[in-house]
């Protein structure tokens, strides 16, 4: 695999550099996508150069797929950040105190409240009309209707009344409870912090290369030591490189076709695999018992297809795709010699049972028939089009040749029962079981109830994080190198939480599990911590930073993505649908869990 480190990763680095520096890059960024063939065209021109030539064709395909995926993800993230920024800027312009609103509309608070009540009555009437429509029509939220109305009107009193309703959660507060100016200032500052963070992220660096040899770090160090930065932006970019540990692992090799992997057993009976493009290398599979049955199934599927003289479709293989990645090891030397190879496989859990296979087959057949019908509608077909249709007919016939699968009844949940999972700063998971039709909560579970007797592990993991943070701090003060990472305790707790959540979903026969959109969690956490620090120590920035750092250490800042992945993996095994929804910022953990469940029910 030395070729991956010497040629494949440098080729990806060069493609990233050329695209980042392309004169039309900003235009592509505004469009949110790269031209369809730009990466393959650049790769085609580069692979004839001595530095990159001589690689297997599968490696070049992997390079193109990897670079396209990197930019697709990055551009999508940038677009989402831009939309968030525009939304937060709009909200900040509308978020005004009662005093500011009264001054703007030149009226009394009673008149403003009266107008707000009229608007709220009209909005609720409109919602009732939506509810009488077929269920296929999505029912909008009050806030969405209020924002739409704000855009449609120019009347100052109406606009002020809408702002008054929105900042109070689409409700009219009691007249005997005046607005708390201190809390309002903190709330407004929280929005301003979000805007600052989003602006910084949008202006941040483009997709970065992997510095396998550390040359980029050394070049940046020499530049910073001998050259004065032109501005703060350049100084910040140098600092980012110097303070970031270079990525010494080569890029992975992606195999998107499941027949690119050839499975067999060696003379000792151990499972082995070869890869197209690396056929001269045979890899033995080492895994634990939880994973072994998957690899055995991969071998069985391939043997059945081979013995059936290619009359079975690989579209029904349990294995869907694979990726060869590198894992950091303690050995010394070149990255491709010092690190270990790890095989990541993507599977479709429905193919584990006969019932699930039948469900997947029906979906594939419907898709193929739709493609064939669309080709027939074109009239007279060219020879290539006729060959394409013939190939689809052949695939359709192969789908009817079943692979032997054990029978297992598919999970059947009640369509109105939704399970919502809320995640927070000090509580990794809070669950609400909700009746989606009535929008009523049936049951709640906090993290202590979910973990039961294993709750003590959560406290142990918190203490472990504090100790590790303290050790890192001591090493930094002594200018030492401290690379000790956390144990697998957090991952184990995630599995326990996921298992408890799935068991709860089965108990109440939930049809859907709704989890938070992971991209929102970092902003929610960072903004809350910073706003809390500013409120605790106003006017003293250094003290705010120390307080925020101490607060982050004392609370349990969980790996939300890892927890969501654990829940998703276990839900997929049973066939429980996973949906994402935006988690509310305000409210108790149980209120957030209930709201996220109701939100998910609205998108079902």
C-alpha positions in Angstrom: 0.0 0.0 0.0 3.0 2.3 -0.3 1.6 3.5 -3.6 -1.3 5.1 -1.6 1.1 7.2 0.4 3.7 8.0 -2.3 1.3 8.7 -5.2 -2.4 8.5 -4.4 -2.5 11.0 -1.5 -0.2 13.5 -3.2 -2.5 13.3 -6.3 -5.5 14.2 -4.1 -3.5 17.0 -2.5 -2.6 18.4 -5.9 -6.3 18.3 -7.1 -7.4 20.1 -3.9 -4.7 22.7 -4.4 -5.6 23.3 -8.1 -9.4 23.5 -7.4 -8.8 25.8 -4.4 -6.7 28.2 -6.6 -8.9 27.9 -9.6 -10.1 31.4 -10.9 -13.7 30.2 -11.1 -13.7 28.7 -7.5 -15.7 31.6 -6.0 -18.3 31.2 -8.7 -18.6 27.5 -8.0 -18.9 28.2 -4.3 -21.8 30.6 -4.9 -23.5 27.9 -7.0 -22.9 25.3 -4.3 -21.4 22.7 -6.6 -18.4 22.0 -8.8 -18.8 21.4 -12.5 -19.7 17.8 -13.2 -16.4 16.8 -15.0 -13.9 19.3 -13.5 -12.3 16.8 -11.1 -12.0 13.9 -13.6 -10.6 16.3 -16.3 -7.9 17.6 -13.9 -7.1 14.1 -12.7 -6.8 12.9 -16.3 -4.2 15.6 -17.0 -2.3 14.9 -13.9 -2.1 11.1 -13.9 0.4 11.1 -16.9 2.9 13.0 -14.8 5.8 10.9 -13.3 4.8 11.8 -9.7 1.3 10.3 -10.1 1.5 7.8 -12.9 1.4 4.0 -12.6 -1.5 3.6 -10.2 -4.3 1.1 -10.6 -7.3 2.5 -12.4 -9.4 1.8 -9.3 -7.1 4.2 -7.4 -7.8 7.0 -9.9 -11.5 6.4 -9.6 -11.2 6.5 -5.8 -9.3 9.9 -6.1 -12.1 11.4 -8.2 -14.8 10.1 -5.9 -12.9 11.3 -2.8 -12.3 14.9 -4.1 -15.8 15.2 -5.4 -17.1 14.0 -2.0 -14.8 16.5 -0.1 -16.1 19.5 -2.1 -19.7 18.3 -2.1 -19.6 18.1 1.7 -17.7 21.4 2.1 -19.9 23.4 -0.3 -23.1 22.0 1.3 -21.7 23.0 4.7 -20.8 26.5 3.5 -24.3 27.0 2.0 -25.9 25.9 5.2 -23.7 28.3 7.2 -24.6 31.1 4.8 -28.3 30.4 5.2 -27.9 30.3 9.0 -26.0 33.6 8.9 -28.7 35.3 6.9 -31.4 33.9 9.2 -29.5 35.0 12.3 -28.8 38.5 10.9 -32.5 38.8 10.0 -33.5 37.7 13.5 -31.1 40.1 15.2 -32.6 43.0 13.2 -36.0 42.0 14.5 -35.0 41.1 18.0 -35.8 44.4 19.8 -36.7 45.3 23.4 -40.2 46.4 24.3 -38.9 50.0 24.7 -37.4 49.9 21.2 -40.5 48.5 19.6 -42.8 51.1 21.3 -40.5 53.9 20.1 -40.5 52.5 16.6 -44.3 52.2 16.3 -45.0 55.3 18.4 -47.7 53.7 20.5 -48.4 52.4 24.0 -47.7 48.8 25.1 -51.5 48.1 25.4 -52.0 49.0 21.7 -49.0 46.9 20.7 -50.4 43.9 22.7 -53.8 44.4 21.2 -52.4 44.3 17.7 -50.3 41.3 18.5 -53.4 39.5 19.8 -55.3 40.2 16.5 -52.4 38.9 14.5 -52.1 35.8 16.7 -55.9 35.1 16.2 -55.5 35.3 12.4 -52.5 33.0 12.5 -54.4 30.4 14.6 -57.3 30.6 12.2 -55.0 29.9 9.2 -53.5 26.9 11.1 -56.9 25.5 11.6 -57.5 25.7 7.8 -54.2 23.8 7.2 -55.2 21.1 9.6 -58.4 20.4 7.7 -56.3 19.7 4.5 -55.1 16.2 3.6 -52.3 14.9 5.8 -49.9 15.0 2.9 -49.8 18.8 3.3 -47.3 19.9 5.8 -48.7 22.0 8.6 -46.6 25.2 9.0 -45.5 26.5 12.4 -46.8 29.8 13.8 -43.3 31.3 13.6 -43.1 30.5 9.9 -46.4 32.2 9.2 -45.3 35.2 11.3 -42.1 35.6 9.4 -44.0 35.4 6.1 -46.4 38.0 7.3 -43.5 40.3 8.3 -42.1 40.1 4.8 -45.5 40.9 3.2 -46.3 44.0 5.2 -44.8 47.5 5.5 -47.0 48.8 8.3 -44.8 49.7 11.3 -47.3 48.7 14.0 -47.9 45.3 12.4 -44.2 44.6 12.0 -43.5 45.6 15.6 -46.4 43.4 16.9 -44.9 40.5 14.9 -41.5 41.1 16.4 -43.2 41.2 19.9 -44.8 37.8 19.3 -41.7 36.1 17.9 -39.4 37.1 20.7 -42.0 35.9 23.2 -42.4 32.4 21.6 -45.5 33.2 19.6 -47.4 34.1 22.8 -48.5 37.2 24.5 -46.9 37.5 27.9 -48.9 38.4 31.0 -49.2 42.2 31.5 -48.0 42.0 35.1 -44.6 40.6 34.0 -42.5 43.4 32.4 -39.6 42.5 30.2 -36.3 41.7 32.0 -33.8 43.9 30.4 -30.8 42.0 31.6 -32.1 38.6 30.3 -33.1 40.3 27.0 -29.6 41.8 26.6 -28.1 38.3 27.2 -30.4 36.8 24.7 -29.5 39.4 22.1 -25.8 38.9 22.7 -26.2 35.2 22.2 -27.6 35.8 18.7 -24.7 38.2 18.0 -22.2 35.5 19.1 -23.8 33.1 16.7 -23.4 35.6 13.9 -19.7 36.2 14.7 -18.9 32.5 14.8 -20.7 31.9 11.5 -18.9 34.7 9.8 -15.6 33.4 11.0 -16.4 29.9 9.8 -17.6 31.1 6.3 -14.4 33.1 5.9 -12.3 30.1 7.1 -10.0 27.9 5.0 -10.9 25.8 2.0 -10.5 22.0 2.0 -7.0 21.2 3.2 -4.4 18.8 2.0 -2.8 16.1 4.1 0.7 16.9 5.1 2.2 13.4 5.3 5.8 14.5 5.6 5.3 17.7 7.7 6.8 19.8 4.9 3.9 22.3 4.9 4.3 22.8 8.7 8.0 23.5 8.4 7.5 25.9 5.5 4.9 27.8 7.4 7.2 27.9 10.4 10.0 29.3 8.3 7.7 31.8 6.7 6.3 33.0 10.1 9.8 33.3 11.5 11.2 35.3 8.7 8.3 37.3 7.2 5.9 39.8 8.7 2.2 39.0 8.0 0.3 41.3 5.6 -2.7 41.4 7.9 -4.4 39.6 10.8 -6.1 37.2 8.4 -2.7 35.9 7.1 -1.3 35.8 10.6 -4.3 33.7 11.7 -3.9 31.3 8.8 -0.2 30.7 9.8 -1.3 30.2 13.4 -3.9 27.7 12.4 -1.3 25.6 10.5 1.3 25.8 13.3 -1.1 24.9 16.1 -2.7 22.0 14.2 -1.1 18.6 14.3 -0.3 17.6 10.7 -2.5 14.8 9.3 0.0 12.0 8.8 -2.5 9.4 7.5 -3.0 8.9 3.8 -6.4 9.4 2.2 -8.6 6.2 2.1 -9.3 4.1 -1.0 -13.0 3.9 -1.8 -14.6 0.8 -3.5 -18.1 1.8 -4.4 -18.8 -1.4 -6.3 -19.4 -4.4 -4.0 -17.8 -6.8 -6.6 -14.5 -5.0 -6.3 -13.9 -7.2 -3.2 -13.1 -10.9 -3.7 -13.7 -13.1 -0.6 -12.3 -16.5 0.1 -10.9 -18.7 2.8 -7.2 -19.7 3.0 -5.8 -23.1 3.9 -6.2 -22.4 7.6 -9.9 -21.5 7.2 -9.4 -17.8 7.8 -11.5 -15.3 5.8 -9.4 -13.3 3.3 -10.2 -10.6 0.8 -8.5 -9.1 -2.3 -9.3 -5.8 -3.9 -9.5 -4.8 -7.6 -6.4 -2.7 -8.2 -4.5 -4.6 -5.4 -5.1 -8.1 -6.6 -1.5 -9.2 -5.9 -2.2 -8.5 -2.2 -4.3 -10.8 0.0 -5.6 -9.5 3.3 -6.7 -11.6 6.2 -9.7 -10.4 8.1 -9.3 -9.9 11.8 -12.4 -8.9 13.7 -14.4 -9.7 16.9 -17.5 -12.0 17.0 -19.9 -9.1 16.6 -18.6 -8.5 13.1 -17.6 -12.0 12.0 -21.1 -13.0 10.8 -21.2 -10.0 8.3 -17.9 -11.1 6.7 -19.2 -14.7 6.5 -22.3 -13.4 4.7 -20.2 -11.5 2.2 -18.4 -14.7 1.3 -21.6 -16.7 1.1 -23.3 -14.1 -1.2 -20.3 -14.2 -3.6 -20.1 -18.0 -3.6 -23.8 -18.3 -4.4 -23.5 -15.9 -7.3 -20.5 -17.7 -8.6 -22.1 -21.2 -8.3 -25.2 -19.9 -10.0 -23.2 -18.9 -13.0 -23.8 -15.2 -12.6 -27.6 -15.6 -12.6 -27.9 -13.8 -9.3 -27.7 -10.0 -8.9 -25.0 -8.3 -6.8 -27.7 -5.7 -6.2 -29.0 -8.1 -3.4 -25.5 -8.5 -1.8 -25.5 -7.6 1.9 -22.3 -5.7 1.3 -22.9 -2.4 -0.5 -19.5 -0.7 -0.6 -16.2 -0.6 1.2 -13.3 1.7 2.1 -9.7 1.1 3.0 -8.6 3.6 5.6 -5.6 4.0 7.8 -5.5 3.9 11.6 -2.8 5.6 13.6 -0.2 3.3 15.1 2.8 3.8 17.4 5.3 2.5 14.9 7.9 4.8 13.4 8.6 5.3 9.7 6.7 6.4 6.6 2.9 6.8 7.2 2.2 3.9 4.8 4.6 1.6 6.8 3.9 2.9 10.3 0.1 2.8 10.3 -2.5 0.0 10.1 -5.1 -0.6 7.3 -8.7 -0.8 8.4 -11.5 -2.0 6.2 -14.9 -0.2 6.6 -17.9 -1.9 5.0 -21.3 -0.5 4.3 -24.1 -3.0 4.6 -27.9 -3.0 4.0 -29.3 -4.7 7.1 -32.6 -5.6 5.2 -30.6 -8.2 3.3 -30.1 -10.2 6.5 -33.6 -11.7 6.4 -35.9 -13.1 3.7 -38.6 -10.5 4.5 -36.2 -7.6 4.4 -34.7 -8.9 1.1 -38.1 -9.0 -0.4 -38.8 -5.5 0.6 -35.5 -4.2 -0.9 -36.1 -6.3 -4.1 -39.5 -4.7 -4.6 -38.0 -1.2 -4.3 -35.2 -2.1 -6.8 -37.7 -3.7 -9.3 -39.9 -0.6 -9.1 -36.9 1.7 -9.8 -35.8 -0.5 -12.8 -39.3 -0.6 -14.3 -39.6 3.1 -14.1 -36.2 3.5 -15.9 -37.3 1.1 -18.6 -40.6 2.8 -19.1 -39.0 6.2 -19.4 -36.6 4.9 -22.1 -39.6 3.4 -24.0 -41.3 6.8 -23.9 -38.5 8.2 -25.9 -39.6 6.3 -29.0 -36.9 4.9 -31.4 -33.8 4.1 -29.4 -30.1 4.2 -30.5 -28.1 1.0 -30.3 -26.5 2.2 -27.1 -29.9 3.0 -25.6 -31.2 -0.4 -26.7 -28.2 -2.1 -25.0 -28.9 -0.1 -21.9 -32.5 -1.2 -21.8 -31.5 -4.8 -22.4 -29.1 -4.6 -19.5 -31.8 -3.4 -17.2 -34.1 -6.3 -18.3 -31.3 -8.7 -17.5 -30.8 -7.1 -14.0 -34.6 -7.3 -13.4 -34.6 -11.1 -14.2 -31.6 -11.7 -11.9 -33.4 -10.0 -9.0 -36.0 -12.8 -9.0 -33.2 -15.4 -8.2 -33.2 -15.2 -4.4 -30.3 -15.7 -2.0 -31.1 -18.0 0.9 -31.9 -15.9 3.9 -33.3 -16.7 7.3 -36.9 -15.7 8.1 -37.3 -12.8 10.6 -40.5 -10.8 11.1 -40.1 -7.2 10.2 -40.5 -4.6 12.9 -44.0 -3.0 12.9 -44.4 0.3 14.8 -47.5 2.3 15.4 -47.5 5.2 12.9 -48.6 7.8 15.5 -46.0 7.0 18.1 -42.8 9.0 17.8 -39.7 8.9 20.0 -37.7 12.2 20.3 -34.1 12.4 21.6 -32.9 15.7 22.9 -29.2 16.3 23.6 -27.6 18.9 25.9 -24.5 20.2 27.6 -24.6 18.1 30.8 -27.2 15.5 29.7 -26.2 13.4 26.7 -29.7 12.2 26.0 -33.3 12.9 27.2 -36.1 10.9 25.5 -39.8 11.7 25.0 -42.4 9.3 23.6 -45.1 11.3 21.9 -48.4 10.6 20.2 -47.9 12.4 16.9 -51.6 12.9 16.2 -52.5 14.4 19.6 -49.1 16.0 20.1 -49.2 14.7 23.7 -46.3 13.2 25.6 -46.8 9.6 26.8 -43.5 9.1 28.7 -40.2 10.7 29.4 -36.8 9.2 30.2 -33.7 11.1 31.4 -30.1 9.9 31.1 -30.1 8.4 34.6 -33.3 6.3 33.9 -31.9 5.2 30.5 -28.6 4.0 31.9 -30.0 2.5 35.2 -27.3 0.8 37.2 -24.7 1.9 34.6 -25.3 5.6 35.4 -22.1 5.4 37.6 -20.1 5.0 34.3 -21.2 8.4 33.2 -19.8 10.0 36.3 -16.6 8.0 35.9 -16.3 9.2 32.3 -16.8 12.8 33.4 -14.0 12.5 36.0 -11.8 10.9 33.3 -12.3 13.8 31.0 -11.4 16.3 33.8 -8.2 14.3 34.7 -7.1 14.1 31.1 -7.7 17.9 30.7 -5.7 18.5 33.8 -2.8 16.3 32.5 -2.8 18.0 29.1 -2.7 21.4 30.9 0.3 20.4 33.0 2.1 19.1 29.9 1.5 22.3 28.0 2.9 24.4 30.9 6.0 22.2 30.9 6.2 22.4 27.1 5.9 18.6 27.0 4.3 16.4 24.4 1.1 14.9 25.8 -0.9 12.8 23.2 -2.8 10.5 25.6 -6.4 10.1 24.4 -9.5 9.0 26.1 -10.5 5.4 26.7 -13.4 3.7 24.9 -15.7 4.3 27.9 -17.6 7.1 26.2 -18.2 4.8 23.2 -19.4 2.1 25.5 -21.9 4.5 27.2 -23.1 5.5 23.8 -24.0 1.9 23.0 -25.8 1.5 26.3 -27.8 4.7 25.7 -28.6 3.6 22.2 -29.7 0.1 23.3 -31.9 1.6 26.0 -33.5 4.1 23.5 -34.2 1.3 21.0 -35.7 -0.9 23.7 -37.9 2.0 24.8 -39.0 2.5 21.1 -39.9 -1.2 20.9 -41.8 -1.1 24.2 -44.0 1.7 23.0 -43.9 0.5 19.3 -42.5 3.8 18.0 -42.4 4.0 14.2 -39.9 6.8 14.1 -37.0 8.0 16.2 -36.2 11.7 15.8 -32.7 12.9 16.6 -31.2 16.4 16.5 -29.5 17.8 13.4 -25.8 17.4 14.4 -24.7 20.5 12.6 -26.7 22.7 15.0 -25.2 21.2 18.2 -21.8 22.9 18.2 -23.3 26.4 17.6 -26.0 25.8 20.4 -23.3 24.7 22.9 -20.7 27.3 22.1 -23.2 30.2 22.1 -24.8 29.1 25.3 -21.4 28.8 27.1 -20.1 32.1 25.8 -23.3 34.0 26.7 -23.3 32.4 30.1 -19.7 33.6 30.7 -20.5 37.1 29.6 -23.5 37.3 31.9 -21.4 35.9 34.8 -18.4 38.2 34.3 -19.6 41.2 32.3 -16.9 43.5 30.8 -13.9 41.3 31.6 -13.0 39.3 28.5 -10.1 37.3 30.0 -12.3 36.3 32.9 -15.0 35.2 30.6 -12.7 32.9 28.7 -11.4 31.3 31.9 -15.0 30.8 33.2 -16.1 29.3 29.9 -13.2 26.9 29.9 -13.8 25.8 33.4 -17.5 25.4 32.7 -16.8 23.2 29.7 -14.5 21.0 31.8 -17.1 20.7 34.6 -20.0 19.9 32.3 -20.2 16.8 30.1 -19.7 18.0 26.5 -20.6 14.7 24.8 -19.7 13.4 21.3 -23.2 13.9 19.9 -22.3 12.6 16.4 -21.1 9.3 17.9 -24.2 8.9 20.0 -26.5 9.6 17.0 -24.5 7.1 14.9 -25.0 4.4 17.7 -28.7 5.0 17.8 -28.9 5.0 14.0 -27.0 1.7 13.7 -29.2 -0.1 16.2 -32.4 1.3 14.7 -31.4 0.2 11.2 -31.0 -3.4 12.4 -34.7 -3.4 13.4 -36.0 -1.3 10.5 -37.0 1.7 12.7 -37.0 4.9 10.7 -34.5 7.6 11.8 -35.4 11.3 11.1 -33.5 14.5 11.9 -35.1 17.7 13.2 -33.8 21.0 14.6 -33.5 20.9 18.3 -35.0 23.9 20.2 -32.6 26.2 22.0 -34.9 27.1 24.9 -36.7 24.9 27.3 -36.0 22.0 29.7 -34.5 18.8 28.3 -37.9 17.0 28.5 -39.6 20.0 26.7 -36.9 19.9 24.0 -37.3 16.1 23.5 -41.1 16.5 23.2 -40.8 19.4 20.7 -38.2 17.6 18.6 -40.5 14.5 18.5 -43.5 16.6 17.4 -41.3 18.4 14.8 -40.2 15.0 13.4 -43.9 13.9 13.3 -44.6 16.9 11.1 -42.1 15.8 8.5 -43.2 12.2 8.4 
